[in-house]
């Protein structure tokens, strides 16, 4: 098994994990953030989690295209 396939499997597992922990229903806390400073860090964490999830999914698709086109065996 090539190193690219191992990285592909690892990235896919990380992407699945990040998608599962990303809770869209938590967006309702944004209304409360203006009332108190407790939720400001939560909003920042949600944004970082979304960026990390999108980046992981993009890397997954790039690796999928590379493996499907047989550029690297």
VOZAMAR-915220 format. One record per residue (C-alpha): residue number from 1; residue in three letters; y, z, x. Coordinates in steps of 0.001 Angstrom, whole numbers. Example, Ala and Ser with C-alpha at 12.3 -4.5 7.8 and 13.67 -1.06 7.14 Angstrom:
VOZAMAR-915220
+-----+--------+---------+---------+---------+
| num | residu |       y |       z |       x |
+-----+--------+---------+---------+---------+
|   1 |    ALA |   -4500 |    7800 |   12300 |
|   2 |    SER |   -1060 |    7140 |   13670 |
+-----+--------+---------+---------+---------+
END
This chain:
VOZAMAR-915220
+-----+--------+---------+---------+---------+
| num | residu |       y |       z |       x |
+-----+--------+---------+---------+---------+
|   1 |    UNK |       0 |       0 |       0 |
|   2 |    UNK |    3354 |    -971 |    1399 |
|   3 |    UNK |    6259 |    1366 |    1967 |
|   4 |    UNK |    8343 |    -572 |    -567 |
|   5 |    UNK |    5798 |     165 |   -3298 |
|   6 |    UNK |    5787 |    3855 |   -2393 |
|   7 |    UNK |    9580 |    3947 |   -2591 |
|   8 |    UNK |    9386 |    2050 |   -5902 |
|   9 |    UNK |    6991 |    4654 |   -7343 |
|  10 |    UNK |    9160 |    7517 |   -6103 |
|  11 |    UNK |   12345 |    5983 |   -7520 |
|  12 |    UNK |   10634 |    5350 |  -10855 |
|  13 |    UNK |    9529 |    8987 |  -11125 |
|  14 |    UNK |   13011 |   10218 |  -10223 |
|  15 |    UNK |   14558 |    7848 |  -12802 |
|  16 |    UNK |   12199 |    9080 |  -15519 |
|  17 |    UNK |   12998 |   12698 |  -14662 |
|  18 |    UNK |   16765 |   12085 |  -14690 |
|  19 |    UNK |   16600 |   10235 |  -18007 |
|  20 |    UNK |   14622 |   13063 |  -19569 |
|  21 |    UNK |   17018 |   15801 |  -18438 |
|  22 |    UNK |   20077 |   13834 |  -19540 |
|  23 |    UNK |   20817 |   15293 |  -22972 |
|  24 |    UNK |   23261 |   13181 |  -25030 |
|  25 |    UNK |   23581 |   15921 |  -27650 |
|  26 |    UNK |   25328 |   18108 |  -25064 |
|  27 |    UNK |   28411 |   15877 |  -25442 |
|  28 |    UNK |   29432 |   18087 |  -28335 |
|  29 |    UNK |   30406 |   20726 |  -25807 |
|  30 |    UNK |   33298 |   18494 |  -24768 |
|  31 |    UNK |   35282 |   19680 |  -27777 |
|  32 |    UNK |   34948 |   23264 |  -26643 |
|  33 |    UNK |   36004 |   22495 |  -23081 |
|  34 |    UNK |   39646 |   22298 |  -24066 |
|  35 |    UNK |   39431 |   25829 |  -25481 |
|  36 |    UNK |   37969 |   27462 |  -22408 |
|  37 |    UNK |   37347 |   26846 |  -18755 |
|  38 |    UNK |   33650 |   27717 |  -19016 |
|  39 |    UNK |   32600 |   24175 |  -19941 |
|  40 |    UNK |   34658 |   22286 |  -17341 |
|  41 |    UNK |   31914 |   22479 |  -14746 |
|  42 |    UNK |   29384 |   21330 |  -17346 |
|  43 |    UNK |   31346 |   18160 |  -18011 |
|  44 |    UNK |   31576 |   17428 |  -14289 |
|  45 |    UNK |   27859 |   18013 |  -13886 |
|  46 |    UNK |   27078 |   15678 |  -16800 |
|  47 |    UNK |   29185 |   12924 |  -15238 |
|  48 |    UNK |   27462 |   13319 |  -11858 |
|  49 |    UNK |   24074 |   13272 |  -13580 |
|  50 |    UNK |   24968 |   10055 |  -15412 |
|  51 |    UNK |   26126 |    8377 |  -12188 |
|  52 |    UNK |   22950 |    9461 |  -10407 |
|  53 |    UNK |   20802 |    8195 |  -13293 |
|  54 |    UNK |   22542 |    4814 |  -13358 |
|  55 |    UNK |   22230 |    4465 |   -9591 |
|  56 |    UNK |   18537 |    5301 |   -9666 |
|  57 |    UNK |   17858 |    2810 |  -12454 |
|  58 |    UNK |   19749 |      78 |  -10581 |
|  59 |    UNK |   17715 |     774 |   -7423 |
|  60 |    UNK |   14533 |     671 |   -9528 |
|  61 |    UNK |   15444 |   -2752 |  -10943 |
|  62 |    UNK |   16341 |   -4118 |   -7499 |
|  63 |    UNK |   13004 |   -2953 |   -6087 |
|  64 |    UNK |   11206 |   -4422 |   -9107 |
|  65 |    UNK |   12809 |   -7812 |   -8504 |
|  66 |    UNK |   11943 |   -7662 |   -4805 |
|  67 |    UNK |    8313 |   -6765 |   -5492 |
|  68 |    UNK |    7955 |   -9302 |   -8315 |
|  69 |    UNK |    9329 |  -12153 |   -6225 |
|  70 |    UNK |    6939 |  -11322 |   -3351 |
|  71 |    UNK |    9752 |  -11217 |    -809 |
|  72 |    UNK |    8176 |   -8132 |     752 |
|  73 |    UNK |    4472 |   -7566 |     440 |
+-----+--------+---------+---------+---------+
END
